[in-house]
Amino acid sequence: MHAMQYSVTLPADYDMDVIRARVARVSPVLEDWEGLGLKAYLIRERGVHGSPVNAYAPFYLWHALGGMNRFLWGGPFQGLSDDFGRPAVHQWTGLACEEGAAGGSPAAVAVIRRRSVPDGVVIADFMADAAAEAARLAGEDGAVLAAAVVDSRRWEVVHFSLWEQEEPKAEGEVFQVLHLSAPGLDRLPRGRQW
C-alpha cells in the first residue's frame, strides 16, 4: 500500500461551493481507476471543525504504484495543476490498514494526525505501535477505515481515519469528506504490512 496527499490552500473568502462542484464533476473519472484503493475528496473550511483555512486536500491509498503513476503523469493531476498550480505531492509507505467497525458506511469526516519518529527510539517498536494504533482506531464506534503510513525521508508517521459521524474518536486535523471513490478498496492489504 502507498499513500499520497496534496493540499491546495485557498483564500479565506473563497467560495467552497466551487470545490464541491469540481468534485462532483471530476470524481467519476476515478470510480474505476486501476490501482486506486480509495480517494477521499477532502476539504477544510475556515471556522469548521476548528480549521483556520480553506483547503482542498484529497488523500489517496493505492494498492498498485502503476495506478498512482498513471494518475500523476497520465492526465488527471494535470487538470488540478492547470487550475490551481502544481502542489507538492506527499507520499508515504503503508504500515497498516484496517476496515473500521462501521466499514461500508458513508464517511462524513476524515482525521489526519502527523507524528515525528523521535530520535533514539527502536524503529521497529515505533512502527509496530503505529500499526496497533490503526487497529485501535478501526475498532472505535463510527470508524469506517483507519490506516498508518510512514515517510522514511522525514521520519513522519501519519494516521488517516474515516468516520461516519461528524464527531470522530480520533485526534488530529479534521476534514469534511465530499466524496469517496473506492474502486479497489477490497484490494488494499489489511493489517500490518511487514
C-alpha positions, 0 to 999 in steps of 0.5 A: 500500500502507498499513500499520497496527499496534496493540499491546495490552500485557498483564500479565506473568502473563497467560495467552497461551493466551487470545490464541491462542484469540481468534485462532483464533476471530476470524481467519476473519472476515478470510480474505476481507476486501476490501482486506486484503493480509495480517494477521499475528496477532502476539504477544510473550511475556515471556522469548521471543525476548528480549521483556520483555512480553506483547503482542498486536500484529497488523500489517496491509498493505492494498492498498485504504484502503476495506478498512482503513476498513471494518475500523476503523469497520465492526465488527471493531476494535470487538470488540478495543476492547470487550475490551481498550480502544481502542489507538492505531492506527499507520499508515504509507505503503508504500515497498516490498514484496517476496515473500521467497525462501521466499514461500508458506511458513508464517511462524513469526516476524515482525521489526519494526525502527523507524528515525528519518529523521535530520535533514539527510539527502536524503529521497529517498536515505533512502527509496530505501535503505529500499526496497533494504533490503526487497529485501535482506531478501526475498532472505535464506534463510527470508524469506517477505515483507519490506516498508518503510513510512514515517510522514511525521508522525514521520519513522519508517521501519519494516521488517516481515519474515516468516520461516519459521524461528524464527531470522530474518536480520533485526534488530529486535523479534521476534514469534511469528506465530499466524496469517496471513490473506492474502486479497489478498496477490497484490494488494499492489504489489511493489517500490518504490512511487514 
